[in-house]
Amino acid sequence: MKPKAEANKLSKILSIFLGEDRFPVDVESLALEYSKETSPSDPIVKIKKSDVDNFEGALIKHPNKSQWMILYKENIRSEGRKRFTIAHELGHYMLHRAEMDEFLCTSIVGEQSLSVRDIENEADTFASYLLMPLDDCRKQTSHQQFSIELLIHCANRYNVSLMAAALKLKEILPKRIVVVAARDGMILWASSNQKAYKSKVYIKTKGVPPISIPEGSLMSSLSTNPVGESKKQPANLWFPDEPKDLHLIEHVFVATEGYDYTLGVLELESE
């Protein structure tokens, strides 16, 4: 089953038993109880933190039993990131456990083969749709434009990281949106929604030399404002091919989730 469909199936079950206003999802109890009820011959029996350095999360089958264990890195300080990691590993259990007995998941994309990257993307999609179901997200964003306040509201409602919330809002909101993560003046990665990508508004970060944050951008100011900042900017400051008279809103938030990075959301006007 596809990751969105599998996550939506679980969400419908949770809504039936717990009601519509059931957030945040208790992902640990869900993983243990749902696997026991639906797959008693090979359930998830344990979820615990681990001090192993080479992965953020793991799904591992017991060598002598048909049982599974989820591990997450003990130094994950962000509760939202920990929850997303557990949901990601539950995604591997639901979608991929017939293919492998061990999933060691790193956040370093460059270390992954294309086939591994595919299943990692599927597990991420599952986690996103399980923790932040599309129907509820649409209710939260109805008739709203992107704002830092909306981002914080969604992160708090679903108990996820600001990054996870920004990537979900990128999917839903109507404008062209690009989410950017940066550290030490360099762009770590960027992700455009479909509307932006189709209009060639994207930042390529894979297979190219490191890219600096544009000089004069709000992200380049390294703001430490705890509530974030927003500023109207010429669109071609970030995307040189955009018309000179077109603007974007640059939203910047310095994340304090156990990771040192600046999160940016670029919201572009229509062409």
C-alpha positions as CSV (number, residue, x, y, z in Angstrom):
1,M,0.0,0.0,0.0
2,K,1.2,3.5,-0.7
3,P,2.4,5.6,2.2
4,K,-0.3,8.3,2.1
5,A,-3.1,5.6,1.8
6,E,-1.6,3.6,4.7
7,A,-1.3,6.7,6.9
8,N,-4.8,7.9,6.0
9,K,-6.2,4.5,7.0
10,L,-4.7,4.8,10.4
11,S,-5.9,8.4,10.8
12,K,-9.5,7.4,10.0
13,I,-9.3,4.7,12.7
14,L,-7.9,7.2,15.2
15,S,-10.7,9.7,14.4
16,I,-13.4,7.0,14.8
17,F,-12.2,6.0,18.3
18,L,-10.7,9.3,19.6
19,G,-12.7,12.0,17.7
20,E,-11.6,14.7,15.3
21,D,-9.8,16.8,17.9
22,R,-7.3,14.1,18.9
23,F,-4.0,15.7,18.4
24,P,-1.1,15.2,18.9
25,V,-1.0,11.6,17.9
26,D,0.3,9.3,20.6
27,V,2.7,7.6,18.1
28,E,4.4,5.3,20.6
29,S,1.2,3.7,21.9
30,L,-0.1,3.6,18.3
31,A,2.9,1.7,17.1
32,L,2.8,-0.9,19.9
33,E,-0.9,-1.4,20.1
34,Y,-1.8,-1.3,16.4
35,S,1.0,-3.7,15.4
36,K,-0.1,-6.1,18.2
37,E,-3.8,-6.0,17.1
38,T,-3.2,-6.3,13.4
39,S,0.0,-8.3,13.1
40,P,0.2,-10.5,16.3
41,S,2.7,-12.8,14.6
42,D,5.3,-10.1,14.2
43,P,4.4,-7.0,16.3
44,I,6.5,-4.1,17.4
45,V,7.3,-4.9,21.1
46,K,9.7,-2.2,22.2
47,I,10.5,1.5,21.5
48,K,13.6,2.9,23.1
49,K,16.4,5.4,22.8
50,S,19.9,4.3,21.7
51,D,23.4,5.7,22.0
52,V,24.5,4.5,18.6
53,D,25.9,7.4,16.6
54,N,25.5,6.3,12.9
55,F,21.7,6.6,12.7
56,E,18.8,8.8,13.9
57,G,16.3,6.0,14.0
58,A,16.1,2.3,13.3
59,L,13.6,-0.6,12.9
60,I,15.2,-3.9,13.8
61,K,13.8,-7.4,13.8
62,H,14.7,-9.7,16.7
63,P,17.2,-12.4,15.3
64,N,15.3,-15.3,16.9
65,K,11.7,-14.1,17.1
66,S,9.1,-12.5,14.8
67,Q,9.2,-9.3,16.8
68,W,10.4,-5.8,16.0
69,M,12.0,-2.9,17.9
70,I,12.1,0.8,17.1
71,L,15.2,2.7,18.2
72,Y,15.8,6.5,18.2
73,K,18.9,8.4,18.9
74,E,19.2,9.4,22.6
75,N,20.6,12.9,21.9
76,I,17.5,14.0,19.9
77,R,16.4,16.9,22.1
78,S,13.4,17.9,20.1
79,E,10.3,16.1,21.1
80,G,8.8,16.8,17.7
81,R,11.8,15.3,15.9
82,K,11.7,12.2,18.2
83,R,8.1,11.7,17.4
84,F,8.6,12.1,13.7
85,T,11.5,9.6,13.9
86,I,9.3,7.0,15.6
87,A,6.5,7.6,13.0
88,H,9.1,7.2,10.3
89,E,10.1,3.8,11.6
90,L,6.5,2.8,12.0
91,G,6.2,3.7,8.3
92,H,9.0,1.2,7.5
93,Y,7.2,-1.4,9.6
94,M,3.9,-0.8,7.8
95,L,5.3,-0.5,4.3
96,H,8.6,-2.3,4.0
97,R,9.2,-5.0,6.7
98,A,8.6,-7.8,4.2
99,E,11.7,-6.6,2.2
100,M,14.3,-6.2,5.0
101,D,15.0,-7.2,8.6
102,E,16.8,-4.0,9.6
103,F,16.4,-0.3,8.7
104,L,19.1,2.0,9.9
105,C,18.0,5.6,9.0
106,T,20.3,8.5,8.7
107,S,19.5,12.1,8.0
108,I,22.5,12.4,5.6
109,V,21.0,12.0,2.2
110,G,24.4,11.7,0.5
111,E,25.1,8.5,2.2
112,Q,22.0,6.8,0.7
113,S,21.7,4.8,-2.5
114,L,18.7,5.7,-4.8
115,S,16.7,2.6,-3.7
116,V,17.3,3.4,0.0
117,R,16.4,7.0,-0.6
118,D,13.1,5.9,-2.2
119,I,12.0,3.9,0.8
120,E,13.2,6.6,3.2
121,N,11.1,9.1,1.3
122,E,8.1,6.8,1.6
123,A,8.6,6.5,5.4
124,D,8.9,10.3,5.7
125,T,5.6,10.7,3.7
126,F,3.9,8.2,5.9
127,A,5.1,10.0,9.1
128,S,4.0,13.4,7.8
129,Y,0.5,12.2,6.9
130,L,0.1,10.2,10.1
131,L,1.1,13.1,12.4
132,M,-0.4,15.9,10.3
133,P,-3.4,14.5,8.3
134,L,-4.2,16.6,5.3
135,D,-7.9,17.1,6.2
136,D,-7.1,18.5,9.6
137,C,-4.2,20.6,8.2
138,R,-6.6,22.1,5.7
139,K,-9.0,23.1,8.5
140,Q,-6.2,24.8,10.4
141,T,-5.1,26.8,7.3
142,S,-8.5,27.5,5.8
143,H,-8.6,31.1,4.3
144,Q,-5.1,31.8,5.7
145,Q,-1.9,32.9,4.2
146,F,1.4,31.6,5.4
147,S,2.7,33.3,8.6
148,I,5.1,32.5,11.4
149,E,2.1,32.4,13.8
150,L,0.4,29.7,11.6
151,L,3.6,27.7,11.5
152,I,4.0,27.7,15.3
153,H,0.3,26.9,15.7
154,C,0.6,23.8,13.5
155,A,3.9,22.7,15.1
156,N,2.3,22.9,18.5
157,R,-1.0,21.3,17.5
158,Y,0.7,18.2,16.0
159,N,3.8,18.3,18.3
160,V,6.2,18.2,15.4
161,S,9.3,20.3,14.6
162,L,9.0,23.6,12.8
163,M,10.7,22.0,9.8
164,A,8.1,19.3,9.6
165,A,5.2,21.8,9.9
166,A,6.7,24.1,7.3
167,L,7.1,21.2,4.8
168,K,3.4,20.2,5.4
169,L,2.2,23.8,5.0
170,K,4.2,24.0,1.7
171,E,2.0,21.2,0.3
172,I,-1.3,22.9,1.3
173,L,-1.1,26.6,0.8
174,P,-2.0,28.0,-2.6
175,K,1.1,30.2,-3.4
176,R,4.4,29.2,-4.7
177,I,6.4,28.2,-1.6
178,V,10.0,27.2,-1.1
179,V,11.3,25.9,2.3
180,V,15.0,26.5,3.0
181,A,17.3,25.3,5.8
182,A,20.6,27.0,6.3
183,R,23.6,27.0,8.6
184,D,26.7,29.2,8.8
185,G,25.6,31.2,5.8
186,M,25.2,28.2,3.6
187,I,22.1,26.5,2.3
188,L,21.7,22.9,3.6
189,W,18.7,22.0,1.5
190,A,15.6,23.5,-0.1
191,S,12.2,22.1,-1.1
192,S,9.7,23.7,-3.5
193,N,6.0,22.9,-3.7
194,Q,4.7,21.6,-7.0
195,K,3.4,25.1,-8.1
196,A,6.8,26.6,-7.5
197,Y,8.8,23.7,-9.1
198,K,6.6,23.8,-12.2
199,S,7.5,27.5,-12.7
200,K,11.2,26.7,-12.2
201,V,11.4,28.3,-8.8
202,Y,13.7,25.9,-6.9
203,I,17.2,25.8,-5.4
204,K,19.3,22.9,-6.5
205,T,21.5,21.6,-3.6
206,K,22.3,18.1,-4.7
207,G,25.3,17.4,-6.8
208,V,26.5,21.0,-6.8
209,P,29.0,23.0,-4.8
210,P,27.7,24.6,-1.6
211,I,25.4,27.6,-2.1
212,S,25.6,30.7,0.0
213,I,22.5,32.5,1.3
214,P,21.9,35.5,-0.9
215,E,23.4,38.7,0.4
216,G,20.7,41.1,1.5
217,S,18.2,38.4,2.3
218,L,16.6,38.2,5.7
219,M,18.2,34.8,6.3
220,S,21.7,36.3,5.8
221,S,21.1,38.7,8.8
222,L,21.3,35.7,11.1
223,S,18.4,37.0,13.2
224,T,18.0,35.5,16.7
225,N,14.5,36.9,17.2
226,P,12.7,34.0,19.1
227,V,9.4,34.7,17.4
228,G,10.8,34.9,13.9
229,E,10.7,37.7,11.3
230,S,9.1,38.3,7.9
231,K,10.1,40.8,5.2
232,K,9.0,41.6,1.6
233,Q,11.8,41.2,-0.8
234,P,12.4,41.3,-4.6
235,A,11.8,37.8,-5.9
236,N,15.0,37.9,-8.0
237,L,17.1,38.3,-4.9
238,W,16.6,34.5,-4.4
239,F,15.5,33.5,-8.0
240,P,17.3,35.6,-10.6
241,D,15.0,34.6,-13.4
242,E,11.9,36.0,-11.7
243,P,10.7,39.4,-13.1
244,K,12.2,42.5,-11.4
245,D,8.8,43.8,-10.3
246,L,7.8,40.6,-8.6
247,H,8.1,40.1,-4.9
248,L,8.2,37.4,-2.3
249,I,7.7,37.3,1.5
250,E,10.7,35.9,3.3
251,H,9.8,34.3,6.6
252,V,12.8,33.4,8.9
253,F,12.8,31.4,12.1
254,V,15.9,30.4,14.0
255,A,15.1,26.9,15.2
256,T,15.8,26.0,18.8
257,E,15.0,22.3,18.5
258,G,18.4,20.8,19.2
259,Y,19.6,21.5,15.7
260,D,21.6,24.6,14.8
261,Y,19.9,25.9,11.6
262,T,17.9,28.7,10.3
263,L,14.5,27.9,8.7
264,G,13.3,30.0,5.9
265,V,10.0,30.0,4.0
266,L,9.9,31.9,0.7
267,E,6.3,32.8,-0.3
268,L,6.1,34.0,-3.9
269,E,3.5,36.0,-5.7
270,S,1.9,34.5,-8.8
271,E,3.8,35.1,-12.0
